[in-house]
Amino acid sequence: MRVAAIDCGTNSIRLLIAEAGADGQMVELDRRLQIVRLGQGVDATGEFHPDALERTFAAVDDCAAVIRIHGCDRIRFVATSAARDAHNRETFFQGIRDRLGIEVEIIPGAEEARLSFAGALSGIRPDDEPVLVVDIGGGSTELIVGGRDGRIQHATSLDVGSVRLRERLLHSDPPMRDEVDQAADLIDALLDGSGVDFPAVKRFIGVAGTATSLSAIQQGLPGYDRAKVHGSHLELDEIAHLADVLLATPVAGIEAGTCLPMKRAEVICAGALILACIADRVGEPMVVSESDILDALAQELLASEPLA
């Protein structure tokens, strides 16, 4: 059986096609990502922008073509923060139905946390606990604390992400000092109310675009290399330094000086600030995992009952 998992976030849309190997383990057949910025302006207007929908539908057309080539038996399409917030989400839903013939699943924060944690631990095996998994998306940030066995002890979804923070507070290019201070105050207030016992954390795992992008930048990769990013470590001072540099650099300079595409470069300073605030509280180095919610979705599809 072959399956296709699609994760549509506020900033990117990602596809993973996989099948079960002879040993029962998941075998990756195709993995791809496009930056579509579905959440463009949603925080301010409460609606999907027509340009954002157009970009997203074009990316889904590409996904549909790849899925047909691989002959997938099952498809699952999940959407998170932006799709939860937009008033005109039915337009988005219908566009996905037209292209893939399936319904969009808007997963709640608790389900997103469970999948993120399971996905992270499928790729990284921590040697101590409790484990904190941080998933900084475009519209929200998931904080999940649990054990090495995968059991979740506490999970929360913060209403701040790289796109939302950039659009709401970090207006200048590069952001001005007072904008950064206001953004940091917002992040700290949300972390204060998160219920996470940060000093108790023994292992710190970062997943998704902010963590992986910062690893690529820190390593000076000329092009994004998933194998080099997965399992890499970022020290506390490295995270803080990256945030300071990115917050002081215009978007054009980030795009020219790193392997990030423009739409990632536009919001990476906001994601870096969120991560720096979290890392400062944790006080432990972060290991970066390329395995995340997308991997968990595919694994669950493969583990479900066979088709009749």
C-alpha positions as CSV (number, residue, x, y, z in Angstrom):
1,M,0.0,0.0,0.0
2,R,1.2,3.5,-0.9
3,V,0.0,6.6,1.0
4,A,0.2,10.3,0.6
5,A,0.3,12.7,3.5
6,I,-0.1,16.4,2.9
7,D,0.4,19.0,5.7
8,C,-0.8,22.5,4.8
9,G,0.4,25.1,7.2
10,T,0.3,28.8,7.4
11,N,3.5,29.2,5.4
12,S,4.1,26.0,3.5
13,I,2.5,22.9,2.0
14,R,4.4,19.6,2.2
15,L,3.8,16.2,0.7
16,L,5.2,12.8,1.8
17,I,4.6,9.7,-0.2
18,A,5.6,6.4,1.4
19,E,5.0,2.7,1.6
20,A,5.8,-0.1,4.1
21,G,9.0,-1.9,3.6
22,A,9.5,-5.7,4.0
23,D,10.4,-5.1,7.6
24,G,7.2,-3.1,8.2
25,Q,9.1,0.2,8.5
26,M,8.0,3.2,6.5
27,V,9.9,3.7,3.2
28,E,9.9,7.3,1.9
29,L,9.3,7.5,-1.9
30,D,8.9,11.2,-2.4
31,R,9.0,14.3,-0.2
32,R,8.6,17.9,-1.3
33,L,7.8,21.3,0.0
34,Q,6.5,24.6,-1.5
35,I,6.2,27.9,0.3
36,V,2.7,29.2,-0.5
37,R,2.0,31.6,2.4
38,L,-1.6,30.5,2.7
39,G,-1.9,32.6,5.9
40,Q,-1.1,35.8,4.1
41,G,-3.0,38.5,5.9
42,V,-5.3,36.1,7.7
43,D,-4.3,37.5,11.1
44,A,-5.5,41.0,10.0
45,T,-8.4,40.3,7.8
46,G,-9.7,36.9,9.0
47,E,-9.8,35.7,5.4
48,F,-7.6,33.9,2.9
49,H,-6.2,36.3,0.3
50,P,-7.1,35.4,-3.3
51,D,-3.4,35.3,-4.2
52,A,-2.7,33.0,-1.3
53,L,-5.4,30.6,-2.4
54,E,-4.1,30.7,-6.0
55,R,-0.6,29.8,-4.9
56,T,-1.9,27.0,-2.7
57,F,-4.1,25.5,-5.3
58,A,-1.2,25.5,-7.8
59,A,0.9,23.6,-5.3
60,V,-1.9,21.1,-4.7
61,D,-2.2,20.6,-8.4
62,D,1.5,19.6,-8.3
63,C,0.9,17.3,-5.4
64,A,-2.0,15.7,-7.2
65,A,0.2,15.0,-10.2
66,V,2.9,13.3,-8.1
67,I,0.3,11.3,-6.2
68,R,-1.1,10.0,-9.5
69,I,2.4,9.0,-10.7
70,H,3.0,7.0,-7.5
71,G,-0.5,5.4,-7.6
72,C,-1.3,6.1,-3.9
73,D,-4.1,4.1,-2.2
74,R,-4.8,6.6,0.5
75,I,-4.4,10.4,0.9
76,R,-4.8,12.5,4.0
77,F,-4.7,16.3,3.8
78,V,-4.5,18.2,7.1
79,A,-4.5,21.9,7.7
80,T,-3.8,23.8,10.8
81,S,-3.7,27.4,12.1
82,A,-4.6,29.5,9.1
83,A,-7.4,27.3,8.0
84,R,-8.8,27.3,11.5
85,D,-9.0,31.1,11.5
86,A,-10.2,32.0,8.0
87,H,-13.9,33.0,7.5
88,N,-13.8,31.9,3.8
89,R,-12.3,28.5,4.5
90,E,-15.1,26.8,2.5
91,T,-13.5,28.2,-0.7
92,F,-10.2,26.5,0.4
93,F,-12.0,23.3,1.2
94,Q,-13.8,23.2,-2.2
95,G,-10.5,23.8,-4.0
96,I,-8.9,20.8,-2.3
97,R,-12.0,18.6,-3.1
98,D,-11.8,19.6,-6.7
99,R,-8.1,18.7,-7.0
100,L,-7.8,15.6,-4.7
101,G,-11.3,14.3,-4.2
102,I,-10.9,14.3,-0.5
103,E,-12.0,16.4,2.5
104,V,-9.6,18.7,4.3
105,E,-9.0,17.8,8.0
106,I,-8.7,20.8,10.2
107,I,-6.9,19.2,13.2
108,P,-7.3,20.8,16.6
109,G,-4.2,21.9,18.6
110,A,-4.2,18.8,20.7
111,E,-4.1,16.5,17.7
112,E,-1.4,18.6,16.1
113,A,0.6,18.3,19.2
114,R,0.2,14.6,19.4
115,L,1.3,14.1,15.8
116,S,4.2,16.5,16.1
117,F,5.5,14.7,19.1
118,A,5.1,11.3,17.6
119,G,6.8,12.4,14.4
120,A,9.7,14.0,16.2
121,L,10.4,10.9,18.3
122,S,10.2,8.7,15.2
123,G,13.4,10.4,13.9
124,I,15.2,11.3,17.1
125,R,15.6,9.0,20.1
126,P,16.2,11.1,23.2
127,D,18.3,9.5,26.0
128,D,16.7,11.4,28.8
129,E,13.3,12.9,29.7
130,P,11.1,14.9,29.9
131,V,11.4,15.8,26.3
132,L,10.2,19.2,24.9
133,V,9.3,19.2,21.2
134,V,8.8,22.7,19.7
135,D,7.1,23.2,16.4
136,I,7.1,26.8,15.3
137,G,4.7,27.2,12.4
138,G,3.5,30.2,10.5
139,G,0.5,30.9,12.6
140,S,1.0,29.1,15.9
141,T,3.7,27.4,18.0
142,E,3.2,24.0,19.5
143,L,5.0,23.1,22.8
144,I,4.7,19.4,23.7
145,V,6.3,17.8,26.8
146,G,6.4,14.0,27.1
147,G,8.4,10.9,27.8
148,R,10.8,8.9,25.7
149,D,8.0,6.3,25.3
150,G,5.9,8.9,23.4
151,R,3.4,9.6,26.1
152,I,2.5,13.3,26.3
153,Q,2.5,14.9,29.7
154,H,1.6,18.5,28.6
155,A,0.8,20.2,25.3
156,T,-0.2,23.7,24.4
157,S,-0.6,25.7,21.2
158,L,0.4,29.3,21.4
159,D,-1.3,31.9,19.1
160,V,2.0,33.1,17.6
161,G,4.1,31.9,14.7
162,S,6.6,33.3,12.2
163,V,4.1,34.7,9.8
164,R,1.6,35.9,12.4
165,L,4.3,37.7,14.4
166,R,6.0,39.2,11.4
167,E,2.7,40.6,10.1
168,R,1.5,41.8,13.5
169,L,4.5,43.4,15.0
170,L,7.7,43.2,13.0
171,H,6.7,45.6,10.2
172,S,10.0,47.2,9.3
173,D,12.8,45.6,7.2
174,P,14.8,44.9,9.2
175,P,12.6,45.3,12.3
176,M,13.1,48.3,14.5
177,R,14.2,47.9,18.1
178,D,10.9,48.8,19.6
179,E,9.1,46.3,17.3
180,V,11.5,43.5,18.5
181,D,10.9,44.5,22.1
182,Q,7.1,44.4,21.7
183,A,7.4,41.0,19.9
184,A,9.6,39.6,22.6
185,D,7.2,40.8,25.3
186,L,4.3,39.1,23.5
187,I,6.2,35.8,23.2
188,D,7.3,35.9,26.9
189,A,3.7,36.6,28.0
190,L,2.5,33.6,26.1
191,L,5.3,31.4,27.4
192,D,4.5,32.5,31.0
193,G,1.0,31.2,30.5
194,S,1.9,28.0,28.6
195,G,2.0,25.7,31.6
196,V,5.4,24.3,30.5
197,D,8.0,23.7,33.2
198,F,10.9,24.7,31.1
199,P,13.8,24.2,33.6
200,A,12.7,20.6,34.1
201,V,13.2,19.8,30.4
202,K,16.1,17.4,29.8
203,R,16.0,17.1,26.0
204,F,14.9,19.8,23.6
205,I,13.9,18.9,20.0
206,G,13.0,21.4,17.3
207,V,10.9,20.5,14.2
208,A,9.6,22.3,11.2
209,G,10.7,25.3,9.1
210,T,12.2,27.6,11.7
211,A,14.3,25.0,13.4
212,T,15.5,23.3,10.2
213,S,16.2,26.7,8.5
214,L,18.3,28.0,11.4
215,S,20.3,24.8,11.4
216,A,21.0,25.2,7.6
217,I,22.0,28.8,8.2
218,Q,24.3,27.9,11.1
219,Q,26.0,25.2,9.1
220,G,26.4,27.6,6.1
221,L,24.8,25.2,3.7
222,P,24.9,26.5,0.1
223,G,21.7,24.6,-0.6
224,Y,19.2,22.9,1.8
225,D,20.4,19.4,2.7
226,R,17.9,17.4,4.7
227,A,20.5,14.8,5.7
228,K,22.8,17.4,7.2
229,V,20.0,19.2,9.0
230,H,18.5,16.1,10.6
231,G,20.1,15.3,14.0
232,S,22.1,18.5,14.0
233,H,22.5,20.5,17.2
234,L,22.1,24.2,18.0
235,E,23.6,25.6,21.1
236,L,21.9,28.3,23.1
237,D,24.4,31.0,22.2
238,E,24.1,30.0,18.5
239,I,20.3,30.3,18.6
240,A,20.5,33.7,20.3
241,H,23.2,34.9,17.8
242,L,21.2,33.8,14.8
243,A,18.1,35.6,16.1
244,D,20.1,38.8,16.6
245,V,21.7,38.7,13.2
246,L,18.4,37.8,11.3
247,L,16.5,40.6,13.2
248,A,19.2,43.1,12.0
249,T,19.4,42.0,8.4
250,P,17.0,43.0,5.6
251,V,15.1,40.3,3.9
252,A,17.1,40.7,0.7
253,G,20.3,40.2,2.6
254,I,18.9,37.0,4.2
255,E,17.9,35.6,0.9
256,A,21.2,36.5,-0.7
257,G,23.3,35.2,2.2
258,T,21.5,31.9,3.0
259,C,19.9,29.0,1.2
260,L,16.4,30.2,2.2
261,P,13.8,31.1,-0.5
262,M,12.3,34.6,-0.4
263,K,9.0,33.6,1.4
264,R,11.0,31.8,4.1
265,A,13.5,34.6,4.4
266,E,10.7,37.1,4.9
267,V,9.6,35.5,8.2
268,I,12.6,33.7,9.5
269,C,13.6,36.6,11.9
270,A,10.2,36.2,13.6
271,G,10.6,32.4,14.0
272,A,14.2,32.9,15.2
273,L,13.0,35.3,17.9
274,I,10.3,32.9,19.1
275,L,12.8,30.0,19.3
276,A,15.4,32.2,21.1
277,C,12.9,33.1,23.8
278,I,12.0,29.4,24.3
279,A,15.6,28.2,24.2
280,D,16.6,30.8,26.9
281,R,14.0,29.3,29.2
282,V,15.0,25.7,28.5
283,G,18.7,26.1,29.0
284,E,19.6,23.1,26.9
285,P,20.9,22.7,23.4
286,M,18.3,21.9,20.7
287,V,18.5,18.9,18.4
288,V,16.8,19.4,15.1
289,S,14.5,16.7,13.6
290,E,13.4,16.5,10.0
291,S,10.8,14.0,11.2
292,D,7.6,15.7,12.3
293,I,3.9,15.8,11.9
294,L,4.1,14.8,8.2
295,D,5.9,11.6,9.1
296,A,3.4,10.7,11.8
297,L,0.5,11.2,9.3
298,A,2.1,8.9,6.8
299,Q,2.9,6.3,9.5
300,E,-0.7,6.3,10.7
301,L,-2.0,5.9,7.2
302,L,0.2,2.8,6.7
303,A,-0.8,1.4,10.0
304,S,-4.5,1.7,9.3
305,E,-6.7,-1.2,8.2
306,P,-6.0,-2.5,4.7
307,L,-8.4,-1.5,1.9
308,A,-11.0,-4.1,1.1
